[in-house]
């Protein structure tokens, strides 16, 4: 029995997406910048996808959608695109639990003399809006906050945070990669200036993403060249992957309400089935949470059973999950996200994440809960006896 529960890492392309991808590769493969029929056909595919992706986030102008190679590039374009407008270092604000595609550009800006404030979060991973209010300075030029945290599932109060930034005249960027296609997004209501998306998180294919850029927001492009994507992302567009992104976005809109409700039901069932397991400590916020996301820390004070251990053990049982700790040069490092949430170094080695998707069934949830408990009983009990 094979059960994939790592949908936050990537999602399998939908059959409709694969079919359209193949059609574009065989029939509409032209360069969209060319003026002849082949180019015009490819350009039509791109602009159709732009409309579809704009609809996913209720963007009134499709031209506000800038296609990129993925969420990482979209985040980098937002942050560095703003920063490169300034000749002297300024101040930006991020959270302490950002994806590395935000935290690393911020770290680079610090090396260049910029000031970076990292907002602290509580034990569930939530930002206090008052902290943002207090952090804004006269030279603050950008606030960048992740909407749904990929490791612990916590959702941030984006509308409230963006309102604070707007009233202070500061641009607001949101990394919505984990939220898009799983919860409704309305950029008009959120009132954000920049918003990042990724195709392969919503059953498109890897290699396509997008940055929403509100009208009037100026960015300096990361790439110089032919001036594609409204002069913000030079390079011949990846027609087929962008086309797949558009189809995936349109399908997500049609199914959003029903699928979100289904995922929440499965998510809560998995939490409930594992609630009596003494070896698991839930992480993240149970109420303000991504609909498909379940996460825990392994309750092993000696940290002999890490998140990586559980990934391997469950993989042997045919179940795919992920962990938050990272291995560098043979040494396992604690999850920076869990550390930022107040867990100690040993605890932060034990994070696991189970994320659900379109193909996840009730039977998958029940089986996974049973197998996970059995594995923990087998691994933890001998250690408890030895202690």
FENHU-V697817 format. One record per run of one state. SS is the DSSP state (@ for helix, = for strand, . for the rest). FROM is the first residue (numbers start at 1). TO is the last residue. Records with the same first field share a line. If there is no record, write none. Layout:
SS=FROM-TO, FROM-TO
//
This chain:
.=1-2, 5-5, 7-14, 28-36, 57-61, 69-70, 84-90, 96-99, 112-114, 120-120, 122-126, 128-128, 136-139, 147-147, 149-153, 156-157, 168-170, 176-179, 181-182, 184-186, 191-193, 202-208, 214-227, 232-238, 274-279, 283-288, 290-292, 299-306, 317-318, 321-321, 324-325, 329-330, 334-335, 341-346, 350-350, 356-361, 387-387
==3-4, 6-6, 65-68, 91-95, 115-119, 121-121, 127-127, 140-146, 148-148, 154-155, 171-175, 180-180, 183-183, 194-198, 209-213, 280-282, 289-289, 293-298, 319-320, 322-323, 326-328, 331-333, 351-355
@=15-27, 37-56, 62-64, 71-83, 100-111, 129-135, 158-167, 187-190, 199-201, 228-231, 239-273, 307-316, 336-340, 347-349, 362-386
//
